[in-house]
Amino acid sequence: MHSLISPTPRPTPRLVTRNTALRTLLAAALLSLAPLSQAQQVLRVTAIPDESPTELARKAAPLMKYLEAKLAVKVEYTPVTDYAASVEALVNKKVDMAWFGGFTFVQAQVRSNGKIIPLVQREEDEKFKSVFISADPAIKSLADLKGKDVSFGSQSSTSGHLMPRSFLLQAGLNPEHDFRRVAYSGAHDATIAAVASGKVQAGALNISVWDKFVADKKVDTSKVQVFYTTPPYYDYNWSVHADMPAALRDKITQAFLALNKSTPEGKEVLDLQRATRFIPTKVENYKSIEAAARSAGLL
């Protein structure tokens, strides 16, 4: 007697193979999208603390808002306590992007075994400079710094320490041997304050911050003056970790390159960043800074 219940048809080997292949492809697609989607939930950004926290926050706010609109993700700016913290934050992927000076970029590159990628720099960063300032009319050249109290910015600052030190060494001056005292103010604006108040006889800092203080009349140039300007060198950049998906890296790069002073938003962002425009950059641009750091015994 035949059963009234029809047996469940077995899938053919070809169907099994096709279903397995589809599942495998779907799983692979989801895995490939996972890092991008995770990275795009929140873009975490930091910057070296080369100025006061309030000034850094003021400069960051419009840029973060612009990036949020361009990338269609939430962008969070997180301040750090010192230069070393910014390096560790990006190397350990606690943040996704960091504004580095040339030296902090080099430190991050070395610390991460080459896993940090510079995306863009300001056009001004191709030929950046430092200035030496003093309120002592007797100081007119680097040679006049012998026996004086001199302040740098942070020890990890490119424009506030490394490159000024490099040019001092080239001029035959060793800060530890030739100066009465070497001070570290921690930030460019603090160096100006130290010189203006007479705590030190001279200081070295970023030319961009100096020019901004002069334009805003925050320093009395009849008393505090520039007596030496360094030759140009490469400096700041926006960097990311190499583990960031290439598609997101490209979107961030294009967002920076699209900034233009012809729009109100672009003008606001670029003026606050003290930039004419952003341009692409590369690791090779910072080899001379690495060489300077090694020759000065700072790396």
N, C-alpha and C positions, 0 to 999 in steps of 0.2 A: 504494500500500500504506500502511495506517495505522500509525503508530508505536504500540508497545505501552506506551510511557511517557507517563503523563498529564501534561500541562503543569501547572506550579505555578500555582494560581489567584492572580490579582493582587488585592490588596486594593482594595476599592471606595473611591472618593474620600471617601465618608462615613466609612468605617472609619479611613482615614488621618487625617482631620480630628479624629475622636474620640480616636485614640491620641495625636496631637500635643497636643490640649487637655489630656488626662490627664497627659502628661509635664510640660507647662507648669505645671499646677496643683500637681503633686507637687514640682517644683523650687521653686515660689514658697513652698509650705508649709515646705519644708526651710529655705529662706533666712530665712523669718520666724521660725522656731524657733531658728536658729543663734545669734543674739545672746543669747537667753534661756538656752540650754543652756550657752553659753560662760561667761556671767556667773555661772551657778549652780554651776559646777565648784568654784570657790573664791570666797568673799566676803572681800575684803581690806579690813581696817579699820584706821584709825589715829586718833590723838587729839592735840590740841595738848599739848605737854609743860609743863603749868602746875603740875605737882607733880613730885616725884622719880620716876625711872624705876621704882623698886620699888613705889611706891604706885600708879602708873598701871597697872602690870601686875597688881597685886592687885585693883584695882577692875575691870579688864577681864575677867579670867578667867571668873567666873561668867556675865557677860553674853554672852561669846562662846559658851560652852557652851549657854546658853539659846537663842541665835539659831540655832545649829547644829540643835538639836532642832526648832525651829519652822519653819525654812526647808528642812530636809532637805538641807543643803549643808555643806561644810567651811567654817568661818569662821576666818580667821587674823588675829590682831592684830599689827601691825607698828609699833613705836615710831619716832618721828622725832626728829631732833636739836634742832630749834627750830620756832617757830611758822611761819616762812616755808616750811619744808620740808613741813609739813602742807598748806598752801595749794597748793603746787606739785604735791604728790602727787595730790590729787584733781582739780585742774584738768587735769593731764596724764594722768589715768586710770591712774596707777600703783597707786592704791587705789580701792575702790568706794564707800567710805563713810568719813566723817570726823566726829569730835567737834570742833566749832568753838566758839570764843567768838563773841560778836556781831561783833566787829571783824574777826576772821579770816574769818568768813563773808562780811562785806562785801568784804574784800580779794579773796576767791576769786570773788565775784560779778563784781567789776570786772575782775579778771585774766582771767576766762573769757568776758567779754561776756555775762553773764547766764545761763550754762549750769549754774550750781549751784543745786540745789533743796533747801531745808530741809524735812525731813520732820516731825520731832517735837522738842519741848523738854520739859524738866521743868516741872511746874506752877510750881515756884519761880522759873523763868527769866522768868516774866511780870513779876515784880516783884523783880528781883535788886538787890543793893546791894553797895557797897564800904565798907570801913572804913579809917580812918587810925589808926594805933597809935603809941605812944611810951612810952619808959621814963623820959622827962624830965618830972617833975611840973610844971615851969614851962610846958609846952606843953598848953594847954587848948582851943585853937581853931585854925582854919586860919591866921588872921592871925599866930599865934605861930610859924609855920614860917619867917618871914622870917629870912634869915641862917643857916639851919640846913642840915644835910646830910639829904637826904630820898631814900628809895629807892622806886622803882616796881618792878614785876615785869619781865616781858618788855615790850619796846617795842611788840609787837603784841598785848598782852593788853588785853581790854576792861575787865575788872574790876580789873586790876592796874596799868593805865596810862591808857588812853584816857578812860574815864569819870571817874576821879579827877582827871585833868588838866582835863577839861571843867568839873568843878565848882570846881576851883581858879581857872580863868580867869573863871568867873562870879562868884567872890568877889573878883576883882580882883588875883589873884596869878599872875604869870608865872614858872613854875619856873626857867627859864634866867636870868631877871633878878633874881628875889627870893630864891632859895635860894643858900646858899653852894656847895652841890654837889648835882647830880642824879645818882643812881646807878640802875642797872638790875640787879636781882638775878637775873633770869631766870625765877623761879618764886615762887609765893605763900609756900610754906614757907621758901624762902630769904630772903624779905623779913622774915618773923618772926624768923629767926635773926640777921639783920643788925641789927635793932632791939634784940633781947634782948642781943646781945653788945656793943652800944654803937658798932658801926661807923658807924651813922647815928642821928640823933636821932628820926627818924620814918619811917614807911613806909605805903604804901597797898596793900591787897590785897582779895581776894575774901572776902566775909563768910562764905561756906560753909566755906572752909578755916579761917578764924579760929575759927568755932564748933566745928569738929571738933577743932582743937588744944586749945581750952578744955575740951571734953568729955572728951578723952583725957588731960587734965592734962599736955600736952606744952609748956605755956607757963605761966610764973608770973604770974598776973594781979594779984598784989600789986605787981609791978614793971612789967610791960608792960600797958598799958590802951588801950582804944578811946577816942579823944577826939572823933572825928567820924564819923558814918555818913551816907552819901550818900542823896539821894532815890532812888526805885526806877527801874529801866530794864530793857528786854529784854536777855537775854544768851544763853547757850549753846544750841546745837542739834545734832542729828545731820543731816548733809547728804549728798547723793549727787549724781553728775553726771547731767545731763539725758539723756545717752545711755543710761542704765540703762533697760531695758525697764519699761514702766509696771506690768506685772504683778508684777515683782519689787519695785519701789518700794512697791507696795501691800501686799505680803506683809510687808515689813520694817516698814512703818508699823503694820500690824495687830499684829505681834509685840510692838512696844513698847507699844501701847495696851492690850494684854492683860495686861501686868505688873500684879500685884496683891499687896498686902502680906498678903492673907488666906492665901496659900500660902507654904510655907517657901522655895521657889525664888524666888518673886516678892519676898518680904521681903528675902532675901539680896542680890538684884540691886539693888533699889531703895535699900536702906540703903547699899550701897557707892557707888551713884551719887548719894547724898544727895538722893534724890527721894521725894516723896509718891506721884507717878505721872507718866506721860508723857502729853502732850496734843499734838494737831496744831499746827503752826506754819506761817507763810507769810513770804514775802519782805518784805511791807509792815511786818511787826513790827520790822524792823531799819533802817528809814529814818531814825529819829532818831539811831541810832549812826553811820550814814553821814554825816549832817549834822554830828554832833559831830566826826567824823574830819576832815571837810573844813574845818570852822571852826578846828580846831586845827592845820591844815596837815600832817596825817598821812596824807592820801590824795590 
